[in-house]
Amino acid sequence: MLRFRSILSIFEKYRQKSKRFIDSVKHRLITWAVKLDNSRKQKELRKRVEDILNNPSNPKKRYLDIFIIVLIISSVFIMIYEVKHPLPLWMDIYDIYFVSLIFLIEYILRLWISSDMTSEFIEEYNKATFLGREFKVLPALARGLKKKLEFMITPAAIIDLLAILPAYRPLRVLRIFVLFRFLKLLRYTRSINQFVEVLSNKRFELLTLLLLLLFVMMTGAIAIYVLEDMRNPDIKSMFDAIYWSLVTISTVGYGDISPVSDMGRVIAMIIILFGIAMISFATSVIVSAFSEKLHTLKEERIIDEINKSEEFLIICGYGQMSKMFFRQFSKIDFKYIILDKNPERVKEALHDGYDAIVDDASRHETLARFDTNNSRVTVMCMTHDDVENIYITLNAKNISPKIKVIARAGSENIVNKYRRAGADHILLPNETASTMMAVAIMRPTMYKAIDAIFSGKNVAMLDEVIVHSHGHLLGKKIKDIDFKHFKLIPIGIQKQNEKRFIFNPDPEIVLEHRDVLLVMGDKRSISYFIEISCKDRC
């Protein structure tokens, strides 16, 4: 009995020591995880590595890609050279150790950035602490390893692994897989990635075609094997029959194996017809997929070109107002894009010679495609639907408050909603048209003057002059500017620090940076005045 109690006591001490050891390991593990998670250097290093490996815009990635391509080409050259010549020792060491080592390092780095193990441990620890239960390492470790495994079974990761395998000498026969290193170029080539994307979009049709191909091939192979047995010396096995069937379906027809019986020839004719039909089907599927992708690529190219501009205009909706806008500015010297969810209106815009794409501007994802950080963007909400225009305004201001929004409103009753949405300028075409008709009836001379000024049909026109930080107008009073010399009339000033517009400004008003001076006069006079006013800056 005493001996039994002694054994239990020893076992209990051992269990407690084991528990303390496990608790110590858990504590060290979570401490290490928290330390790594809070480490600024580790985060920066991880981000830097991920950026170099995956970000096409990173200049260092270009050099890495060139280096990888050189390694691939040199390795393939060595493999070809080895067929007829014995390899020098340095060449063997270079290919087996150096090249494979580089690919091994790249593989490990990609595996490292594929998922964060520390976050899994921290998440499990926080969950256990919150629920008041014991912190378990295995579930967190299993989740982390699962994410790593998901990366390892991706096609790109498998290609990377195959590039490393020839370094192991017992697997020397696998040196043929060094050719797979060329497939690593898939991750560096945008065109090939787009090609793969096109095919993946038609995977159902292509899979159906593949299954049909396998069915016809196996049916033809079995039929020719049974019918030509003991009669055709070229068909000695089922493999020969499958080979003949595949060659016949592809319409290649090497002629090394051919049927000798009438039934065999009938089978050959049938599967040739099936082969032609399947090739035609595959061609039509791939052509239609690329036609759809070509349209998408064209739209992406237009958007990329626009994003390179310092300033551009997004016109939402191609209706009567948009058409009038383009007729007013027949010679457009600025970047723009028309967005309309109606394909017919987009087709009409393209027919009129304007850049347009089919897209819903009221969706956040649509406007988010444009670079608002490095460019001055103006959004014109020109659809006939006030709700849609308000949604466009909200999305634009949500993306960046710096975006200038000009919105078309259907009536005066909804103007306040546009203002709350953040619209900078609100147009009321119906109200404006009614007002102009009244002016045309009651004040015909005034109407002619207004029409001439806004249309630019007369010598008199209105234009804005911005006061720049290094221009001649900065710090000057209105009375100090010789408007008579330029044959101009000052109409008013929009002060940068004030919302109201000042008509007939006081002569003592001082012009400040970003103030807007509205003048009227001859087009040539205004152009000369603007040129002089911003000479130092421009």
N, C-alpha and C positions, 0 to 999 in steps of 0.2 A: 504493500500500500504506500509506504513511504517512498519506495522507488518510483511508483507511478506518479505520485505528487511531484517528485523531483524532476521527472521527465516533463510533466505539464508545466512546471515552473521554468525549465530551460526553454521549452517551446514558446511560452509566453514572452520570455525575455527576447528570444530570437524574433518573434512576431513584432514586438514593440520596436526593436532595433530596425527591422525591415521597414516598418511604418515610418519611423523617424527618417530613415534614409530616403524613402520614396517621397515623403513630405519635403525633405531638403532638396531633392532633385526637382520637384514641382516648383518649389520656391525659387530655386536658381533659374529654372526654365522661364517662369513668368517674369522674373526680374530681367533676365536677358532679353526677352521679347519686348518688354516695356522700354528698356534702354535702347534697343534697336529702333523701335517705333518712334521714339522721341529724338533719335539722333538726326540732327540736321545734315551732317556729313553723309550718313547712309542714304537719306532721302535724296539728297542732291546727286550722289553717285548713281543711285538707281535710275533717277530721272535722266541723267546725262547718258547712261548706257542705253536706256530705252530710246532716247531721242536719236542717238547715233545709229542704232540698229534698225529703227522703224520709221523715222521721220524723213521723207524724201526731200524736204526743204532744208535739212541740215547740211551745210557744206562738207562736214567731216564724213557724212555717209557716202558722198560721192567718191571720196578717196578710198573708203572701205570697200565699196563696190568694185572699184578698179582693181584693188589688191586681190579681192576674192576671185575676180575673173581671170587675173594673171595666174593665180594658183591653179584654177581649173584647167586653163589652156596648157600650162606647163605639165600638169599631171597627166593629161590625156596624151600629150606629145611623148612623154616618157613611156607610157603604156604602148603606144604605137612603135616607138623605137625599140622596145624590148623584144618585140616579135622576131626581129631578124638579127639583133645585136645583143651581146652581153652588156649588162649595165655596169658602169663604173660604180665604185663604192659610194662616192659622194652623191651621185644621182639617186642611188637606192636609199640612202639615208635621208636625202631631201624629200623624196616622195613618200616614204613609209613613215617617217617620224615628223619632219617639219610641217609638211602640208597637212597631215592628219592631225597634228597637234593644234594647228591654227583652227581647223574645223571643229576640233573637240572643245577648244576654248569658246568659240562662237556658240556651239551647242549648249554648253553649260551656262553661258550668259543669257541666252534666250530662255533656257529653262528657269533660270533665276528670276527673270523679270516677268515670266508668264503668270505668276501668282505670288502672293505674299503670305508665307507661313506664319509670320509673327502675328498678323492680324487675326488669324484663326485662333491662336492660343489666347490672345487678349480678349477676343469675343467670348470664347468659352469660359474664361475666368470671370469676366464681368457678369455673364449669365448665371454662373454658379454662385457668385457672391450675392447677386440680387435675389435669387431663389432660396438662398440659405442652404445649399447642398455642397457636397464635396466636388472640388475641381478635378475633372478627369482629363488626362492628357490624350488618351487614345482617340476619342471622338474628334478632337481638334486636329490631331495628327492625320487621321483618316480623311478628313475633309481637305486638308492641305495637300496630301498625297494624291487624292482624287483629281484635284485641279491640275496638279503636275502631270498626272497620267493623261488627262484630257488633252493637254498640250502635246504630249509625246506621241499620241496616235494621230495627230493631224498630218496631212500629206507633206507639208513643209518640214515638220520635225522628222518624219521618217526619211525624207531625202537627206537631211543633215546627218542622220545616223548612218545611212548607207554610205555616205562620203567618208565616214570614220572607220568603218569595218575593215577595209583592206590593210590597216595598220597592224592587225593581228595576223601573224604569219601563218598559223594553221588554216586560216580562212583566205589564203592567198588566191584561191580560185575565184573568190568574190571580187578580185580586182576589176573585173568587167563592170562592176557597179560603180566604178569611178566615173563612168559616163553620166551617172545620175547627178553628178555635181553640176552638170550643165543645167539641170532642172532648177538649181538654186537661183538661176537668173530669173526664174518666174517671179520671185519676190521682189526683184529689182526692176522689172519691166512692167510699166503701166499698161501697155498695149496687150501683153499676154494675159495680165490679170483681167482686163476687160473682155478678152476672148473667152476666158474661163467663165466669167460671169454670164456672158451671153449663152453659153452652152448649159450652164446650170439653170437658167431661166426656162429652158426647154427640156429639162431632164425627164419629165414625164413622157413626152413624145419620143425622145431618144431612147429611153428605157423600153418603151413599147416596141420600138423598132428593133432594138437589140434582142428582146425576147422572141420576136417573130423571126429574126435572122437565125437564132439558135435552133428554133423549132424546124424551120425549113432545112437548115444545114444538116441537123441530125436525122430528119426524115429522109432526105436525099442520100445521106451516107449509109443509113441502114438499108434502104431500098437497093442501092447500087451494090452493096456488099452481099446481099442475099441473091440478087439476080445475076451477078457476075461471078459468083463463087465457082471455082474450078474451071471457069471459062476464060477469065481475064488474068493473064500472068502478071500484070502490073499491080493488081489489087491483091496483096498478100495478107493484109491485116485490116482491122477496123480503123486504125490510124490512117492508112492509105485512103480508105473510103472517105473519112472526114476531110482529109487534105484535098481530095478531088472535089468534094462537095463545096468546100469554101472557095477554092479557086474558080469553080464554075459559077457560083453565085456572084462573085466579084466581077465576072465577065472578063477575067484576065486570060484564062485559057492557055496555060503553058504548053499543053499537048503531051506532057510526059505520061499522063494517065488519061485514057479515053475508053468509053464503053465499046464493047464489041457486039452486044446483043441489041435486038430491036427495042426491047423494053428498056434497056439501059439508055439508049439514045432518047427514048420518050421521056424518061426521068430527067435526062440532061436538059432537054428543051424546056421542060416545065420549070426547073429551078433557075434556068437562065432568065425566063420571063419574070419569075419572082425576084430575081436579083436586080433586073432593070427597074422593076416597080419600086423596090426598096431603096435603090440608089436615088431615084427621082423623088421619093418621099423625103429621104434624109436631106437632099439638096434643098427642097422647098422649105423644110423646117428651119434649116440653118440660115437660108437667105432671108426668110421673114424675120428671124431673130435678130440678124445683123441690121436689117432695115429699121427695126424698132430702136436698136441701140444707136444707130447712126443719127437718128433724130435727137436722142438724148444727148449724145456727144456734141452735136451742133449747139444745143441749148447751153451745155456746160461751157463750151468754148466762148459763146457770146457773153456769158456771165463773167468768165475769167478775164476777158478783155475789158469789160466794164469796170471790174474791181481794180484794175491797174490805173484807172483814171483818178485824178485828184478830186474831181467833181462830176457827178452824173445825176440823171433824172430817171425816176421810176414812175411810169404812167400806168395807172391801174384802171383798165377798161378802155376799149377802143370804140367809143361812141361818137356822136355828133360833135361834142365839145373837143374831144381829142383830135378829130379830123380838122376842125376849125383851127385848133392850136397849130397843127403841122402846116396848114395852108398859110397861116399868118407868118410862120417862120419857115419859109420854103427852103432856105439854105441853113440847115441845122449844123452848127459847128461845135456841138457839145455831145457828150456821150449820153445815151438814153436807152431804155428798154421798155417795151410795152408788155404788160401782163394782163391776160384775160383768160378766164376759165372756159370761155366759149370757143371751141375750135374754129367755127365758121368766121367769127370776128378776127381771130388770129390769122386765118387764111387770107382774109380781106386786107389786113394790115401788111402782111408779107407781099401780097399782090401790089399794094400801093408803094412798095419799096422801103418799108420800115422794119426795123428789128423787133420781132415779137415772139413770145413763147406762150404755150398753153400752161397756165398755172393759176392757182387761186391765191390772190394777194391777201385775202383775209386770214389765211393760215400763217401761224407764226413761223413755221419752217420755211416758207417761201421767202419772206423778207430776210430771214436769218442767213440766207445764202450770200447776201451782199455784204461787202466790206464797209462797215460804217465807222470803223476805228481810224482808218487812214484816208478816208475820202469824205468830202462834203456831199451829203445825199439829200435830195429833195423828192418827196413822194407826193404825187398828184392823184387824189382819189376822184376819179371821173366816172364811176359806174352810176347807173340810174337808181340803185338801191341804197337808201340812206343807212340802213342797218349794216350793210356790207362796207360802206365807206367808213362808218364809225369803228367797225372791227379792224379795218386796215389802219386807221389812225391810232387805235389803242395798241396794236401790235408793233407799229413803227416806233411809237414813243416808248414802249416797253423794251424794245431792242436797244434803242439809244435815244435819249432825250435831245441829242444834237441833231437828229433828223428833222428837217423842215417839212411840214405837212401842209399841203394846200388841198382843201376838200370842197367838193361840190355838194351843196345842200339843196334839197327839194323845196323847202319852204322856210319861212322865218321862224316857225314854231319849233323847229328842231335845232336851231343854231346853238342854243345853250348846251345841248348834248354834245355837239361837236367841240365846243370850247372846253367842256369838262373832260372830254377824251384827249385833249391836248393839241387840237388843230391850230396851226399858226395863222392861217388865212382861210376864210370861209367865203366861197363864191355862191351867189344866189342868181343863177342865170335867168330864172323866171322873173324875179323881182327887177333885175337889171334891165331885162328886155321890156318889161312894162314901163319902167321909168323912162327908158330911151324913147319908147313910142310916144309917151306923153310929152316929152321934150320936143320930139320931132313935130308934133301937132301944135303945141303951144308956143315953142321957142325954136322955130326952124333954123334960124341963124346960129343959135347956140348949139343945136344938134350938129350942124355942119362943122363947127369949130371943134367940138368934142370928137366927132368921128375922124376928122383930119388929124387931130393930135394922136389919138390912140391907134389909128391905122397906119400912121406914118406916110399918108398920101400927100401931105402938104410939107412945106419947108419947116413948119413949126412942129416940134415933138418934145415929149417929156422923157427925162432919163435921170438915173440915180448916179451920184458921185460920192464914193466912199472916201472918208478921210483916213488916210493911212498913217502909220506911226512915223514914217520917214518922208512923207510928202510935204509939198509946199503949203498946203492948207492947214496943217496942224498948228493950233495955237493962234490962228488969225481970227479977227473979228469980222463979222459980215460986212461992215462998212469999209474994211481994208481991202476987200476983194473987188477988183475993177470989173464988174459984170458987163458994163457998157463996152469995154474994150473987146470982150469976147462975144458981144451981141447976144447976151443971155439974160433971162429974167429969173431970179430966185423965187421959187414957189413956196418952199417950206423946208423944215429940218426935222429929221427923226433923230432925237438925242439917244445915245446908246443907253444911258442910265434912266431914261424916261420912256413910258409906254405911249404917251400921247404924241401926236404929230403936230408940230408948230407951224401954222400957216403964216405967211408974211412975217418972217422972223425979225425980231428986234435987231437993229444995226450993231448993238453992243454984245450980242451973243457970241461967245468964243467957241470955235470948232475944236472938238476933241477927237481922240482916236476912236474909230469905228462909227462916228456920226455919219448919217446919210443925208446929203444935200440934194434936194429935188430941184432941178432947173428946167427951163423951157427955152427952146431956141432952135436955130438951124442945126441940122445933123452934123455938118462939118465943124461948126462952132463947138458943139458939145464934145465931139471927138477930140478936138484940139485942147479943150479945157481939161478933159479927163487925162489926156497925155501929159500936160504940163503939171497938173495937180499931183500926180503920182510918179513924176519923173525919177526922183531919187530912188524910190522903191522899185519901180519897174525896170 
